[in-house]
């Protein structure tokens, strides 16, 4: 993607040079309608719906559970300031994760993205309420937000709070990680924004990201839990499902998300995809750094840790 000119296609805001692929039959298309298989990407509230019916059915229970749990946890707000302050301040006081998100984003913007240069095109995968796309746009990049959720509190429709503060609104697509509606080789960076662990197949998810990446571009995994041992990650998943079942009446396990990373899993991805990870370690503060030691002293399961992993697509 080179130009930053914006066009309107079926009421959706799109850069004029974004190239679309049908998520059903994988044909390269012009516009949002596939003449080959007949799939139409409808637009609602400026969001392009690129989730085929059978895939929407696959994720239906997951999305229902996810939205219900997030609403019960008090995620989102009716106040615009809540969204504009993210990730540096959570005016609701409910989101404990925002301290981590802020430190990760600072590392991303200061140490990972600068080599892209100005106006780099970035896919924000797992964009949620689009806070990262907003911050990237303010920083001069050209983001496209992608997520499964489209609601106004915690999904893509929450971008209404940001768009009026930008000279150019960023595009939004409802799509899944393994069937992105974009043609090959057009993005400078692809960021898994606290979303990679929702993947059901890490190999397939990363392969799809690299397909959409230009030569020399980078894939970035941010804010996915890491454990030193597989057993610790599995215990976390079991504890999480049990807690959800007790609190919300659902284990939220309708799809087989992989949920976490380990060094073994990362090495396997390097081998299978012929890539090399670079690891960045944001500083989350003294208390956060002490959590593994405290867990050992108290004979508890090791806590999750977060790093940023990047891999470059060979030219």
C-alpha positions in Angstrom: 0.0 0.0 0.0 1.4 3.3 -1.0 -1.1 6.1 -1.3 -3.1 7.3 1.7 -6.1 8.5 -0.4 -9.4 7.4 1.0 -12.4 6.2 -1.0 -15.9 5.0 -0.2 -16.9 1.5 -1.3 -20.5 0.5 -0.4 -20.5 3.0 2.5 -17.2 1.6 3.9 -14.1 3.8 4.2 -11.2 2.2 2.4 -7.8 3.3 1.2 -7.9 3.4 -2.6 -5.0 1.1 -2.9 -6.1 -1.6 -0.5 -6.6 -4.8 -2.5 -9.4 -7.2 -1.5 -9.5 -11.0 -1.5 -12.7 -13.0 -1.2 -12.6 -14.8 2.2 -14.7 -17.6 0.8 -13.1 -18.7 -2.4 -9.8 -16.7 -2.1 -10.3 -15.0 -5.5 -8.8 -11.5 -5.8 -11.6 -9.1 -6.4 -12.3 -5.4 -7.0 -14.8 -3.9 -4.5 -16.5 -6.0 -2.0 -18.5 -8.5 -4.1 -17.1 -11.7 -5.5 -18.2 -12.5 -9.0 -16.7 -15.9 -8.8 -18.5 -17.4 -5.8 -21.2 -14.8 -5.2 -20.1 -13.8 -1.7 -20.9 -10.2 -0.8 -19.2 -8.4 2.0 -22.0 -6.2 3.4 -21.3 -3.0 5.2 -22.9 -1.8 8.5 -21.9 1.3 10.5 -18.9 1.5 8.2 -17.7 -2.0 9.1 -17.0 -4.4 6.3 -18.4 -7.8 7.3 -16.0 -10.3 5.7 -17.0 -13.3 7.8 -18.6 -16.0 5.6 -21.9 -17.5 7.0 -20.4 -20.9 7.9 -17.5 -19.2 9.8 -20.0 -16.8 11.5 -21.8 -20.0 12.7 -18.5 -21.4 13.9 -17.8 -18.4 16.1 -21.4 -17.6 17.1 -21.2 -19.2 20.6 -17.7 -17.8 21.3 -18.8 -14.3 20.4 -22.0 -14.5 22.5 -20.0 -15.8 25.5 -17.2 -13.3 25.0 -19.6 -10.3 24.8 -21.6 -11.4 27.8 -18.5 -11.9 30.0 -17.0 -8.7 28.9 -20.2 -6.8 29.6 -20.5 -8.4 33.1 -16.9 -7.4 33.8 -17.8 -3.8 33.0 -15.7 -3.4 29.9 -16.4 -0.4 27.7 -18.2 2.8 28.5 -20.8 5.3 27.3 -18.3 8.1 27.8 -15.9 9.1 24.9 -13.1 10.0 27.3 -12.8 6.4 28.3 -11.8 5.4 24.8 -9.6 8.5 24.1 -7.5 7.9 27.2 -6.7 4.3 26.4 -4.3 2.6 27.0 -2.8 5.0 29.4 -5.8 5.6 31.7 -8.9 3.6 32.4 -11.4 6.1 33.7 -13.8 3.2 34.6 -11.2 1.7 37.0 -12.2 -1.8 36.0 -9.7 -2.8 33.4 -6.6 -4.1 35.3 -4.9 -5.1 32.0 -4.5 -1.5 30.7 -1.2 -1.0 32.6 0.3 -3.9 30.6 -1.3 -2.7 27.4 0.3 0.8 27.8 3.8 -0.5 28.5 3.6 -2.9 25.6 2.3 -0.2 23.2 5.1 2.2 24.3 7.7 -0.5 23.5 6.0 -1.1 20.2 5.9 2.5 19.1 9.4 3.3 20.3 11.4 0.2 19.5 9.5 -2.0 17.0 7.7 0.2 14.5 10.1 3.1 13.7 12.1 1.2 11.1 8.9 1.0 9.0 9.1 4.7 8.3 6.2 7.2 8.1 2.8 6.2 6.8 3.4 2.4 7.1 0.3 0.3 6.5 -0.5 -1.8 9.5 -3.1 -4.5 10.1 -4.4 -4.3 13.7 -5.6 -7.9 14.3 -7.9 -8.3 17.4 -8.5 -4.6 17.4 -11.3 -4.8 19.9 -12.6 -1.2 20.6 -9.9 0.0 18.2 -7.7 1.9 20.7 -4.5 0.7 19.0 -5.7 1.7 15.5 -6.5 5.1 16.9 -3.1 5.5 18.5 -1.3 4.3 15.4 -3.3 6.7 13.2 -2.3 9.6 15.5 1.4 8.5 15.2 1.2 8.8 11.4 0.7 5.1 10.4 -2.2 3.8 8.3 -4.0 1.1 10.3 -6.8 -1.2 9.3 -8.7 -2.6 12.3 -9.8 -6.3 12.2 -11.9 -8.1 14.8 -14.7 -10.6 15.2 -16.8 -8.3 17.5 -18.6 -5.4 16.1 -20.5 -4.0 19.1 -20.3 -0.4 20.2 -18.8 -0.9 23.7 -16.0 -3.5 23.1 -16.0 -4.1 19.3 -15.3 -2.3 16.1 -18.3 0.0 16.3 -16.6 1.7 19.3 -14.4 3.4 16.7 -17.1 6.1 16.5 -15.4 7.7 19.5 -12.1 8.0 17.6 -13.1 8.8 14.0 -14.1 12.3 14.7 -10.7 13.1 16.1 -8.8 11.9 13.0 -8.4 13.7 9.7 -8.7 10.3 8.0 -10.9 7.5 9.5 -9.4 4.1 9.5 -11.1 1.1 7.8 -12.7 -1.7 9.9 -13.3 -5.3 8.9 -15.1 -8.1 10.7 -12.9 -11.1 9.8 -11.2 -14.1 11.3 -7.4 -14.5 11.7 -7.1 -17.4 9.2 -9.2 -15.9 6.4 -8.2 -12.3 6.1 -10.0 -10.5 3.2 -6.8 -9.0 1.7 -4.7 -9.8 -1.2 -1.1 -10.9 -0.9 1.9 -8.8 0.1 0.5 -5.3 0.9 1.1 -4.5 4.5 4.2 -3.2 6.2 3.3 -4.7 9.6 0.7 -7.0 11.1 0.1 -6.7 14.9 -1.7 -9.4 16.9 -3.1 -7.0 19.5 -3.6 -9.2 22.6 -5.3 -11.7 20.2 -2.8 -14.3 19.0 -3.8 -16.7 21.8 -7.3 -16.9 20.5 -6.0 -18.7 17.5 -7.1 -22.4 17.1 -4.0 -23.1 14.9 -0.9 -21.0 15.3 0.7 -22.2 12.1 -2.3 -21.4 10.0 -2.8 -18.0 11.7 0.8 -16.9 11.1 0.9 -18.3 7.6 -2.1 -16.1 6.8 -0.5 -13.1 8.3 2.7 -13.6 6.3 0.7 -14.0 3.1 -0.7 -10.5 3.5 2.7 -9.0 4.5 5.0 -7.4 2.0 8.6 -8.6 1.6 10.6 -7.1 4.5 7.5 -6.5 6.6 7.1 -7.7 10.2 4.6 -9.7 12.1 4.2 -8.7 15.7 2.7 -10.7 18.6 1.9 -8.4 21.6 0.3 -9.2 24.9 -0.2 -13.0 24.6 0.5 -14.9 27.8 3.8 -16.8 28.0 4.7 -19.6 30.4 8.0 -21.4 30.9 6.2 -24.8 31.1 3.3 -26.2 29.1 1.8 -27.5 32.3 1.5 -24.0 33.8 -0.3 -22.8 30.7 -2.7 -25.7 30.8 -3.4 -25.1 34.5 -4.2 -21.5 33.7 -6.7 -22.5 31.0 -8.4 -24.9 33.4 -8.6 -22.3 36.2 -9.9 -19.7 33.8 -12.6 -22.0 32.4 -13.7 -23.0 35.9 -13.9 -19.4 37.1 -16.0 -18.4 34.1 -18.3 -21.3 34.6 -18.9 -20.4 38.2 -19.3 -16.7 37.6 -21.0 -16.5 34.2 -22.5 -20.0 33.7 -20.2 -20.8 30.7 -16.6 -22.0 30.5 -16.2 -19.9 27.3 -14.5 -22.8 25.5 -16.7 -23.2 22.5 -13.6 -22.8 20.2 -10.3 -24.5 20.9 -8.2 -21.5 21.4 -4.5 -22.3 22.2 -4.5 -19.6 24.9 -0.8 -19.2 25.6 2.8 -19.4 24.3 5.9 -21.3 25.5 9.4 -21.3 24.2 8.7 -24.8 22.7 5.7 -23.5 20.8 7.7 -20.5 19.5 10.6 -22.7 18.3 8.1 -25.0 16.5 6.7 -22.0 14.7 10.2 -20.9 13.7 10.9 -24.3 12.3 7.6 -24.8 10.5 7.5 -21.3 8.9 11.2 -20.7 8.4 11.2 -17.5 10.5 13.3 -16.1 13.3 11.8 -14.5 16.4 13.2 -11.3 17.9 12.1 -10.9 21.5 11.3 -7.5 23.1 10.8 -7.3 26.9 8.8 -4.2 28.0 9.2 -3.1 31.6 6.0 -3.6 33.5 7.3 -2.4 36.9 8.9 -3.9 40.0 5.8 -5.6 41.3 5.1 -7.3 38.0 8.7 -8.5 37.8 8.5 -10.0 41.3 5.4 -12.1 40.5 7.3 -15.3 39.4 9.4 -15.3 42.6 6.5 -14.7 44.9 4.6 -17.5 43.2 7.5 -19.9 43.8 7.8 -18.9 47.4 4.1 -19.5 47.9 4.1 -22.8 45.9 1.6 -21.5 43.4 1.4 -21.9 39.6 3.7 -19.6 37.8 2.0 -16.4 36.6 1.8 -15.4 33.0 4.4 -13.2 31.5 4.3 -10.9 28.5 6.8 -10.1 25.8 6.6 -8.8 22.2 7.7 -11.2 19.5 8.5 -10.0 16.0 9.5 -11.9 12.8 10.4 -10.4 9.4 9.2 -11.7 6.1 12.2 -12.5 3.9 12.6 -10.3 0.8 
